[in-house]
Amino acid sequence: MWYVLTGIIAGAILVIAFLTYNFLLAVIIVMVGVVMVIQGGVKPPIVEVEVGPLGIRRGSHYIPYSSIDHFWIVYDPPIKSLHFNTPRSIFPMNHIPIDGQNPIELRTFLKKHIREDIERDSEPVMDMVSRILKI
């Protein structure tokens, strides 16, 4: 469904680009469209996540508990995810789906190592938008 809407918007922008003799914009829109079609058919890789006694390992990336500021768990089926903040300036907020895990056991374990943000109980707006748009 979103392919159709994106195609209509891209088509409208292409028409405007040609009417205003903005051929660079037309080339950019075509390039973005080609990339979206190519990437749209690629399934994302499944990354193994391990919550261990010293930190969280996501694929080959390791995040020690000392570099995690706080965490919260969103449990509002079908949305079940672990969120945590790090002091990084780029992408400080992280989330990990916890579909097959017990959120109560995970919360109990993490509270021993990281501060829980009890005021947060919903997913961030950007995560919600990306989930709805399936990006």
C-alpha positions as CSV (number, residue, x, y, z in Angstrom):
1,M,0.0,0.0,0.0
2,W,2.7,2.5,0.9
3,Y,4.4,1.7,-2.5
4,V,1.4,3.2,-4.3
5,L,1.3,6.3,-2.1
6,T,5.0,6.8,-2.5
7,G,4.8,6.3,-6.2
8,I,2.0,8.9,-6.5
9,I,4.0,11.4,-4.5
10,A,7.2,10.7,-6.5
11,G,5.3,11.1,-9.7
12,A,3.9,14.4,-8.6
13,I,7.3,15.7,-7.7
14,L,8.7,14.5,-11.0
15,V,6.0,16.4,-12.9
16,I,6.7,19.5,-10.9
17,A,10.5,19.1,-11.5
18,F,10.0,18.9,-15.3
19,L,7.6,21.8,-15.3
20,T,10.1,24.0,-13.4
21,Y,13.1,22.7,-15.5
22,N,14.6,21.3,-12.3
23,F,16.2,18.2,-13.9
24,L,18.6,17.5,-11.0
25,L,15.6,17.1,-8.7
26,A,14.1,14.7,-11.3
27,V,17.3,12.6,-11.3
28,I,17.4,12.5,-7.5
29,I,13.8,11.4,-7.3
30,V,14.4,8.6,-9.8
31,M,17.5,7.5,-8.0
32,V,15.7,7.4,-4.6
33,G,12.9,5.5,-6.2
34,V,15.3,2.9,-7.6
35,V,17.0,2.5,-4.2
36,M,13.6,2.1,-2.5
37,V,12.5,-0.6,-4.9
38,I,15.7,-2.5,-4.5
39,Q,15.8,-2.2,-0.7
40,G,12.1,-2.8,-0.3
41,G,12.4,-6.5,-1.3
42,V,15.3,-7.2,1.1
43,K,14.4,-8.8,4.4
44,P,16.4,-7.4,7.3
45,P,18.8,-9.8,8.9
46,I,18.0,-11.4,12.2
47,V,20.4,-10.2,14.9
48,E,21.0,-12.3,18.0
49,V,20.8,-10.3,21.2
50,E,22.1,-11.5,24.6
51,V,21.5,-9.8,27.9
52,G,24.4,-11.0,30.1
53,P,25.8,-10.2,33.5
54,L,28.1,-7.5,32.2
55,G,26.1,-5.9,29.4
56,I,24.0,-6.3,26.3
57,R,25.4,-7.8,23.1
58,R,23.6,-7.1,19.9
59,G,25.2,-9.0,17.1
60,S,28.9,-8.1,17.2
61,H,28.2,-4.8,19.1
62,Y,28.6,-4.9,22.9
63,I,27.1,-2.3,25.3
64,P,28.4,-2.5,28.9
65,Y,25.9,-1.6,31.6
66,S,28.2,1.2,32.7
67,S,27.5,3.0,29.5
68,I,23.7,2.6,29.7
69,D,21.9,5.5,31.5
70,H,18.5,3.9,32.0
71,F,16.0,1.5,30.5
72,W,12.3,0.9,30.2
73,I,10.2,-2.0,28.9
74,V,7.1,-1.4,26.7
75,Y,4.7,-4.2,27.0
76,D,1.5,-3.4,25.1
77,P,0.9,-6.5,22.9
78,P,1.7,-6.8,20.1
79,I,4.4,-4.3,21.0
80,K,7.0,-5.9,23.4
81,S,10.3,-4.1,23.5
82,L,13.2,-3.1,25.6
83,H,14.4,0.5,25.3
84,F,17.5,2.0,26.8
85,N,19.5,5.3,26.6
86,T,23.2,5.6,26.2
87,P,25.3,8.8,26.5
88,R,26.1,8.7,22.8
89,S,25.4,11.8,20.8
90,I,24.3,9.9,17.7
91,F,21.4,7.4,18.2
92,P,21.4,7.6,22.1
93,M,18.0,5.7,22.2
94,N,18.1,2.0,21.5
95,H,15.3,-0.6,21.3
96,I,15.3,-4.3,21.1
97,P,12.2,-6.4,20.4
98,I,11.6,-9.0,23.2
99,D,8.9,-11.1,21.5
100,G,9.9,-14.5,22.9
101,Q,11.1,-13.4,26.3
102,N,9.4,-12.9,29.7
103,P,9.4,-9.1,30.3
104,I,9.0,-9.5,34.1
105,E,12.2,-11.7,34.3
106,L,14.0,-9.3,32.0
107,R,13.0,-6.3,34.0
108,T,14.0,-8.0,37.3
109,F,17.4,-8.9,35.9
110,L,18.1,-5.4,34.4
111,K,17.1,-3.6,37.6
112,K,20.1,-5.2,39.3
113,H,22.4,-3.4,36.8
114,I,20.7,-0.3,35.4
115,R,18.3,2.3,36.6
116,E,14.7,1.9,35.4
117,D,12.8,4.9,34.1
118,I,9.4,4.2,35.7
119,E,7.8,7.2,34.1
120,R,8.1,5.9,30.6
121,D,5.8,3.1,29.6
122,S,5.3,3.7,25.9
123,E,7.5,3.5,22.8
124,P,9.2,6.7,21.5
125,V,7.4,8.5,18.7
126,M,10.1,7.7,16.1
127,D,9.8,4.0,16.9
128,M,6.1,4.2,16.5
129,V,6.4,6.1,13.2
130,S,8.9,3.6,11.8
131,R,6.8,0.6,12.9
132,I,3.7,2.1,11.2
133,L,5.6,3.0,8.0
134,K,7.4,-0.4,8.2
135,I,10.9,1.1,7.8
